[in-house]
Amino acid sequence: MSDSSDSNINTFDGLRFSQVRTLLNLIKDWRSSDRRHVKRLFLEQAEGFDKTVAFAINTHLLKEEHGGFTIRQDWPESNLAQQKNIVTHNLFNTASHYRSTAFHFINRFRVVGGDLKYFSSIQDRSAESSVRNFLIELGLIRREGEAASYLLLPEYVALYAYAKDTTGNVTPMSLSRALASRSELGDLAEYTILKYEKERVGERFSDRICHVSKQNVSAGYDIRSVSVIGEKVLSPRFIEVKAVSGGTYLFHWSRNEVAVARSLARWYYLYLLPVDTHGLFDLSRLEIIRDPCQTVLSETSGWRFESDLLRCYHLRDTS
């Protein structure tokens, strides 16, 4: 199934993550997966059986055949966080009207002060409430303040880079390649690390953090921050951010960046931020490398590096 080009904002009407969780927990708990039996048990706890089944089938969480259900993958019935991760993965990694609708909503967010935010109008607030509330339940977005302002959480901002194109069948591998090809992914990785750094140094020192690449693209690093121990700033920290494959941590390092890294030595840091197989930043696997010229470019470091850049020019006779 391909994503619909015309996203239907009402796709999620009457649908909640809690209903999906109830359905899958019931099928996991009971030996019988007979549809009529499951429906009776489900309606004792929740509403919207048919809508919930349709979502689970269309996002490949569930398979129905011969009047019974089969869960397509291991379902951790007691681990809420893992359940949310599984539903998020299947929602955004399976071509469907649900994914199209979710991407359509995420595409409304804009970068504001280093965060991805969306300010909902009175006219849109009611129409988009079902998809918005579903994503809030999953923990992808959060409401902020009294106004209708919503924040896309930093670990999910890579979804924003992909939300502009929701057509066709997308495998994890092709999704990662599509994300890597977008120049915007680099910007989103930098915004994620800006948020990370502000939390790392704390409110007292957050004003020391500067998004340098937005002012000077030739600086050789993206973010200027500080190293802090206790209540003291010990030294500056010059950060180059790379969005990388979660498998190989492959990244490209320009000649200018290497030169700056050599000159700044122990004050220069590489932040390698993995994009996982369903296109999300994985901050839990962020790799921070201090003085990378002494590590990455060392033959004994475990890193492999190669030069695939040919510098070509023609010696013309100007006489």
matplotlib code that plots the C-alpha trace (Angstrom):
import matplotlib.pyplot as plt

x = [0.0, 1.3, 0.7, -2.2, -1.2, -4.2, -3.7, -7.0, -6.8, -9.7, -7.8, -7.1, -10.6, -11.7, -8.3, -5.9, -2.6, -4.2, -6.7, -3.9, -2.1, -5.3, -5.9, -2.3, -2.1, -5.4, -4.2, -0.8, -2.5, -5.2, -4.4, -7.5, -7.1, -10.6, -11.9, -15.3, -13.7, -11.1, -13.8, -15.9, -12.9, -11.8, -15.2, -15.2, -12.2, -12.3, -14.2, -13.4, -12.6, -12.9, -10.8, -8.1, -7.9, -7.7, -4.8, -2.9, -3.3, -2.4, 0.7, 1.8, 1.4, -1.3, -2.3, -5.8, -6.6, -9.1, -11.1, -8.2, -5.4, -1.7, 0.8, 3.5, 6.3, 7.2, 5.0, 6.3, 3.0, 4.4, 6.8, 5.0, 8.1, 8.9, 5.3, 5.4, 8.7, 7.2, 4.0, 6.1, 8.4, 5.6, 3.5, 6.4, 8.0, 4.9, 3.3, -0.3, -2.9, -1.9, 1.7, 0.6, -1.7, 1.0, 3.6, 1.1, 0.7, 4.5, 5.2, 3.4, 6.2, 8.8, 12.2, 11.7, 14.7, 16.4, 13.3, 10.7, 7.3, 3.8, 1.3, -2.2, -4.8, -8.4, -9.7, -7.3, -7.4, -10.4, -9.8, -6.3, -7.0, -7.1, -3.7, -2.2, -3.4, -2.2, 1.3, 1.2, 0.2, 3.2, 5.5, 6.6, 5.2, 4.4, 2.0, 3.7, 2.2, -1.4, -1.5, -1.9, 1.8, 3.4, 7.0, 8.4, 10.8, 14.5, 14.9, 12.2, 13.1, 14.5, 10.9, 10.4, 13.1, 11.3, 7.7, 8.0, 7.8, 5.5, 4.9, 5.9, 7.1, 9.9, 12.2, 14.4, 17.5, 15.9, 14.5, 18.0, 19.4, 16.7, 17.2, 21.0, 20.6, 18.7, 20.7, 18.1, 19.0, 22.3, 20.5, 18.1, 21.0, 22.6, 19.3, 19.2, 22.7, 22.0, 19.1, 21.3, 24.1, 21.8, 20.5, 24.1, 25.5, 22.3, 20.4, 23.2, 25.6, 23.2, 23.8, 27.4, 26.2, 26.2, 25.0, 28.1, 27.3, 24.3, 26.5, 29.7, 29.6, 33.4, 34.2, 35.1, 32.7, 28.9, 28.4, 30.5, 29.8, 31.7, 33.0, 31.6, 32.4, 30.4, 29.8, 32.8, 33.5, 36.8, 37.3, 35.6, 34.1, 34.0, 31.6, 31.2, 27.9, 27.6, 24.4, 25.7, 24.5, 23.8, 25.7, 29.0, 29.1, 30.3, 30.8, 32.5, 35.1, 36.1, 39.7, 38.8, 37.1, 40.2, 42.5, 40.4, 40.3, 44.1, 44.5, 41.9, 43.1, 41.6, 39.0, 37.5, 34.8, 33.0, 29.4, 28.3, 24.5, 23.1, 20.0, 18.3, 16.7, 13.3, 14.8, 14.9, 17.9, 19.2, 20.6, 21.3, 24.0, 25.5, 29.3, 31.4, 35.0, 37.4, 40.5, 39.4, 42.6, 44.4, 41.9, 40.0, 43.0, 45.3, 46.1, 45.5, 42.2, 39.9, 38.6, 39.2, 39.5, 40.0, 40.2, 37.8, 38.3, 40.1, 41.3, 41.3, 42.5, 43.7, 47.0, 46.0, 48.3, 47.5, 50.2]
y = [0.0, 3.5, 6.6, 8.7, 12.0, 13.6, 13.1, 12.7, 14.5, 12.3, 9.0, 8.9, 9.8, 7.4, 5.9, 6.0, 4.3, 3.0, 1.1, -0.4, -1.4, -3.1, -5.0, -6.4, -7.2, -9.2, -11.2, -11.8, -12.8, -15.2, -18.4, -17.8, -15.2, -15.7, -12.4, -12.7, -13.7, -10.9, -8.3, -9.3, -8.9, -5.7, -4.0, -4.8, -2.4, 0.0, 1.4, 1.5, -2.2, -2.0, 1.2, -0.3, -3.5, -1.6, 0.5, -2.6, -4.5, -1.5, -0.7, -4.4, -4.9, -7.5, -10.1, -11.5, -14.7, -17.6, -15.5, -15.1, -12.7, -13.1, -10.6, -10.0, -9.4, -9.9, -7.7, -6.8, -6.8, -5.2, -2.6, 0.5, 2.3, -0.6, -0.8, 2.9, 2.3, -0.6, 1.3, 4.4, 2.2, 0.5, 3.7, 5.6, 2.6, 1.3, 3.0, 3.8, 6.5, 6.7, 7.5, 10.0, 11.8, 11.8, 13.2, 15.8, 17.0, 16.9, 19.0, 21.9, 22.3, 25.0, 25.7, 28.3, 29.1, 25.8, 23.7, 22.3, 23.9, 24.2, 26.8, 25.5, 27.9, 27.9, 26.7, 23.7, 22.7, 20.6, 18.9, 17.8, 16.8, 13.0, 12.7, 15.2, 13.3, 10.0, 11.4, 12.9, 9.5, 8.0, 10.6, 12.2, 15.6, 17.6, 20.5, 23.6, 26.4, 27.6, 28.4, 25.7, 25.3, 21.9, 20.7, 17.8, 16.1, 16.2, 12.5, 12.5, 15.6, 13.5, 12.6, 16.2, 16.0, 13.1, 14.4, 16.4, 13.2, 10.4, 8.6, 5.1, 2.0, 2.9, 0.2, 1.1, 1.1, 3.4, 5.7, 6.1, 6.9, 9.3, 11.1, 11.2, 12.8, 15.8, 18.8, 19.6, 16.5, 18.1, 21.2, 19.0, 17.1, 20.4, 21.6, 18.3, 18.7, 22.3, 21.1, 18.3, 20.8, 23.2, 20.3, 19.1, 22.4, 23.5, 26.7, 28.6, 28.2, 27.7, 31.3, 30.2, 28.0, 29.5, 28.0, 29.1, 27.5, 29.7, 32.7, 31.3, 28.2, 28.1, 28.1, 24.4, 23.5, 23.9, 24.8, 26.6, 25.2, 24.8, 21.9, 22.2, 20.4, 21.4, 25.1, 26.0, 26.4, 24.6, 25.2, 26.0, 23.2, 23.5, 20.9, 19.5, 17.6, 14.7, 12.7, 9.2, 5.7, 3.7, 0.7, 2.1, 5.7, 6.7, 10.5, 12.9, 15.3, 18.3, 19.5, 22.7, 20.9, 18.7, 21.7, 23.4, 20.2, 20.0, 23.7, 23.4, 20.0, 19.0, 21.8, 20.3, 17.6, 15.4, 14.6, 11.6, 11.3, 8.1, 7.9, 4.6, 2.2, 4.0, 7.4, 8.7, 10.3, 7.9, 10.1, 7.0, 6.1, 9.5, 9.2, 12.1, 12.2, 14.7, 15.8, 13.5, 14.1, 12.1, 9.3, 8.9, 9.6, 7.3, 3.9, 2.2, 3.8, 1.2, 3.8, 3.4, 6.5, 7.0, 9.9, 9.7, 13.3, 14.0, 17.6, 18.2, 21.2, 22.0, 23.7, 26.0, 27.9, 31.6, 33.0]
z = [0.0, -0.8, 1.2, 0.1, -1.5, 0.1, 3.8, 5.7, 9.0, 10.3, 9.9, 13.6, 14.8, 17.5, 17.8, 20.8, 21.6, 24.8, 22.6, 20.5, 23.7, 25.1, 21.9, 21.6, 25.3, 25.1, 22.1, 23.9, 27.2, 25.9, 24.0, 21.9, 19.1, 17.7, 16.5, 18.2, 21.5, 21.3, 20.4, 23.4, 25.8, 24.2, 24.5, 28.2, 28.5, 25.6, 22.6, 18.9, 18.2, 14.4, 14.2, 16.4, 14.5, 11.2, 12.5, 13.9, 10.6, 8.3, 10.3, 10.3, 14.1, 13.6, 11.0, 10.6, 8.8, 9.2, 11.7, 14.1, 14.9, 15.0, 16.4, 13.8, 16.3, 19.9, 22.0, 25.5, 27.4, 30.6, 29.2, 28.2, 26.8, 24.5, 23.4, 22.4, 20.5, 18.5, 17.6, 16.6, 14.5, 12.7, 12.2, 10.5, 8.7, 7.0, 4.0, 5.0, 5.4, 9.1, 8.3, 5.7, 8.2, 10.9, 8.5, 7.3, 10.9, 11.7, 8.6, 10.3, 12.8, 12.3, 14.0, 16.7, 19.0, 18.3, 18.8, 16.5, 17.5, 16.1, 17.1, 16.3, 15.1, 16.5, 13.1, 13.0, 16.7, 16.6, 13.2, 14.0, 17.6, 17.0, 15.3, 17.7, 20.7, 19.3, 18.9, 22.4, 23.8, 22.0, 23.5, 20.2, 20.9, 24.0, 24.7, 26.1, 28.2, 28.2, 24.4, 21.8, 21.3, 20.7, 20.8, 18.7, 21.1, 20.1, 19.7, 17.0, 14.9, 12.1, 11.3, 10.4, 7.7, 6.1, 6.5, 3.3, 1.2, 2.3, -1.0, -1.9, 0.0, 2.4, 3.9, 6.8, 4.5, 1.9, 4.6, 6.1, 2.7, 2.0, 5.3, 4.8, 1.4, 2.9, 3.8, 6.4, 8.3, 9.3, 10.6, 12.6, 14.1, 15.1, 16.7, 18.6, 20.0, 20.9, 23.0, 24.4, 25.3, 27.1, 29.3, 29.8, 31.1, 32.9, 32.9, 34.6, 31.6, 28.8, 27.6, 26.8, 24.0, 20.5, 17.1, 15.2, 11.9, 11.4, 11.4, 9.8, 7.7, 7.3, 11.1, 11.0, 13.8, 14.4, 18.1, 20.7, 24.2, 27.5, 29.7, 33.2, 36.4, 39.4, 39.4, 37.3, 33.6, 32.9, 29.2, 25.9, 23.8, 20.0, 18.6, 15.0, 14.7, 12.3, 11.6, 11.0, 10.2, 13.4, 12.0, 10.9, 12.2, 8.8, 8.4, 6.1, 7.4, 5.3, 5.0, 6.7, 9.6, 10.0, 10.0, 12.7, 14.7, 14.6, 15.7, 18.5, 19.7, 23.0, 22.8, 19.6, 19.8, 17.3, 18.2, 16.1, 16.3, 14.9, 12.7, 13.5, 11.0, 11.1, 10.7, 14.2, 16.1, 18.8, 21.5, 23.7, 21.2, 20.7, 20.5, 21.7, 20.6, 22.2, 20.1, 17.2, 15.2, 18.0, 17.9, 14.7, 12.5, 14.5, 13.0, 16.3, 17.1, 15.6, 13.1, 9.4, 7.2, 3.5, 1.1, -1.8, -2.9, -6.1, -6.6, -10.3, -12.3, -15.8, -16.5, -19.3, -21.5, -20.8, -23.1]

ax = plt.figure().add_subplot(projection="3d")
ax.plot(x, y, z, "-o")
ax.set_aspect("equal")
plt.show()
